[in-house]
Structures are given as C-alpha cells and as structure tokens.
Amino acid sequence: MKRLFILILISSAAWAKPLADERPNFILCMADDQGWGDTGYNGHPVLKTPIMDEMARTGLRFNRFYAAAAVCSPTRGSVMTGRHPNRFGCFSWGHTLRPQEITIAEALKMAGYTTGHFGKWHIGSVRSDGAASPGNSGFDEWFSSPNFYENNPLLSHNGRVIETKGESSDVTAGLALDWIGKVARSDQPFLAVVWFGNPHSPHVSVDKFKKMYGDQPDGVAHFYGEITAMDAALGRLRSGIRKLGIADNTVLWYCSDNGSLPKGSSGGLRARKGSLYEGGIRVPAIIEWPMQIKANRITNINANTSDIYPTLLELAGVALPKNQPRLDGISLAPLFRGEKQIRKQSMGFWTYHSRGHGRRSRAMLEALRQEQVTGKQQPAAPEGEIGKHHPHDTVPGHAAWIEGDYKLHRVPVKKNAGEFNYELYHLDKDPSEVNNLLKDETHFANQFGRMKADLATWQQSVIKSLNGEDYR
C-alpha cells in the first residue's frame, strides 16, 4: 500500500513541481530537550546562544510553536509524516514509524530532491535492513544514531558503523555540511535533516564551552555548555551554506523536540518535558529563508511540528496525493511568503499511556559493529507493525486541544483512569496556565462544550488511524 502512495506522489509531483533551480533547499535542525526558556532571545539570564539570538532577530520567530508530543520519538515522527504520532503507534520514546507511513524524505525524493539524515534518529533502526531505518524512510545518505549520543560518537553511515571525533553537535553539523557541499554542486535541491543529540542527559560539555560557565555548578555548566556548543554547530551550518552561495534559497528551520529538562528553563511556562502543559510542548522555533523572509518577523500563530511536512511540500510545489492519510499539520507556506495567515484548524495533543523503549546508542552501535567485523550481522528486528486493536470506547491519558487562544485539557483522575477533569486556559492572557476558566463554567459553557466535543471527535479519528484504517 505504501508503494501505491508513493506512485501517486510521483504523478502529482510531475505536474506540480517548478524548475529545480527555483525550488528551495531545506535544512531541518532539531535540539534534543531544549526548553522554551533555554535561549538568550527568550530571556535566559545566563545561557549564551548568539546564533539563535541572531536568527530570532533576522528571521521568522514563532512565539507559539509546539512539539507534537511531550517526548522525543513521537515528535520526530510528526516531523516525518505531518501526522500526530499516536496515529501510527509512536506513543513514547523508542517507539518507531510504521513502514506504511509516507515520510517527508520519501515525498521530496520522489519529486527530485536529494535527501540526507544526520544525528539522532530514534524512530526506527539504524541497521540497513531495518523497516523504519533512515534508508528505508526515504534518505539517500545517512549518518545516524539510534538515540541521543555524546562526544566522539559512533554513527551508522548507511548501515555501516563508523567512528567520529569531536564535540557531538559539531560532528553532526560537519557531516551534514560535507554532504550539502557535494549535493550543492548538482542541479538537485536537497533536504537535510540535522537532529542534534544535545542537550539530552548525561550532560558532557567539552572544556571550550563549559569554561564559559565557570561561575555555575559543575552539572549546570555542562548543561549550558552543551547548548552553547549546539548553537555554535548551528552557526557552522549557517555560515557554511553562505560560503557555498546557497543560503538565499535555503529554508533553515530550527526547533526543539519537547519542553525543558529539570536543569533547563521553561521560561515561566507550566511544567516540563513529559507534560502537555505549555512547558512540556511549547518550544523555541526560528526560520531563515533570505529569499522570502527579508526582514525580521515575529508571529503568534499556533503552529507545531506536524506542520513541517505539508509546509515543505507546498514550498517545493509537490501536491499531496489524493489518498494521503489524514494530516494533522497544515501548510505554513503563506506565512513564509509574508502573507497574513490565521490558523483555522485546532491542534490536538494526546499522551497515550505506553511505556518507552530504552535505546542505548553506544551499546547498540558497538554490538552492530562487532557483528559487521565478524561478518555475522543479524537481521533487524521487526518494527512499526500494527499491533493490538485499540477500542474506541477507551481513550486513556492526558489530552489537550488548542483553538485560537484557548487551550482545553482533559486530565485523567489518578484514582480512576476512566474519569477525567477538564481545565480551560486563555493562552494569551494566561500562558502559564494558572487561571482555570472552568471555575466559572457557566460563562464559558459554549466554548467548553464545543472544544470538548471537537477533542473527542479528533481522538476517535486517531484511534481509527491507530488501528490501521488509513492503510486499507
């Protein structure tokens, strides 16, 4: 069925794409566990992020950009598919894509783009035969890690384990830039997905950046040092594409995969990583595209990581296939082009109760390398298969629904998983989600009733996708 989707994409791309030299390149950069307040431009009193700060001053800066989930793997799946990760069973960390899903790399590749992945993958195997490996998810070339990684990382290069030397974010940016330099000489536009492993714990900063925070406790200095090192790696990418002469028509999109760690900053927002309150899902997001974004703009439009897929396809001139599985994201292309855009679609979030799957990158890659050295490489384990049937009358877990300035929470009562409390907040007036408007339920009865019904309808559609109805 997936091949059918791709064939339809090919036919739609054939008439939709403009000339190759008119199509933008795309670089998607993502941090691992950087909170809303973990940047200088969002007011951090100590942390140094000069590159992000400059991008925020010159590019398109989002004030309300969200990770589709409160933890890493699901959010990454949303970037790849434009869909809420629960639709394909990517509930928590270490869960994978389903092979049936169409990825942004596949869609752009079929439209003539060259594609590469660099850094943290964490939505499938990094073995060459893995059903949800980067290579089987649309990437022509990949230097990938199963999960977060530290300095001098082992990486899987198209399935073969290699050693690298250097600070982890700099290594990632360097590999990406080497590849970009090669493909920039061709007449093909490119997609480079650059997913850093920082600042995920354990925090091990190199001395160059740790010394910048000598007045901080050792653990905090390591944490801040990792973020500043990642900022510098972003700067290396940014200056590199300028030297190559391709920056003007390259969309550079930076964001994080979820909210802050305990050592990090939520910027005054409620809660942190793992929570659907603002501190767990609202993340830094900045975009540069000098050809179209000629001056600094700050937007308050609601946007999230599921929007990346449809946005890039529209910018590339690629039409969605008629039987594309339902998207949760919308195209932000009008906003990029400087047009006024108002989001009419609400955004749903849902933490479905499911345990994460631990993936220790170094150990996994050491084992794979040993298999390759001995010539006894084992086949990749099955992944992404449609599992048990999920009933429609049971929708467990914390869910949230954002409609304009209002955000509704559906919070399970701990003593009884089948009972829920509801909370309603006005995000413009109360971004820290302190004043529950349902204390005056009569005044907000219509707003509450409509949002509650819309959330329930959306959750039912997610269950249908989860049970495989999108692929029939």
Buried (B, 14 or more C-beta within 10 A) or exposed (E): EBEEBBEBBBEBBEEBBEEEEEBBBBBBBBBBBBBBBBBBBBEBEEBBBEBBBBBBEBBBBBBBBBBBBBBBBBBBBBBBBBBBBBBBBBBBBBBBBBBBBBBBBBBBBBBBBBBBBBBBBBBBBBBBEBBBBBBBBBBBBBBBBBBBBBBEBBBBBBBEBBEBEBBBBBBBBBBBBEBBBEBBEEEBBBBBBBBBBBBBBEBBBBEEBBEBBEEBEEEBBBBBBBBBBBBBBBBBBBEBBEEBEBBEBBBBBBBBBBBBBEBBBBBEBBBBBBBBBBBBBBBBBBBBBBEBBEEEBEBEBBBBBBBBBBBBBBBBBBBBBEEBBBBBBBBBBBBBEEEEBEBEEBBBBBBBEBEEBEBEBBEBBEEBBEBBEEEEBEEBEEBBEEEEEBEEEEBBBBBBBBBBBBBBBBBBEEEEEEEBEBBBBBBEEBBBBEEBBBEEEEEBEEBBEBBBEBBEEBBEBBBBBBBBEBBE
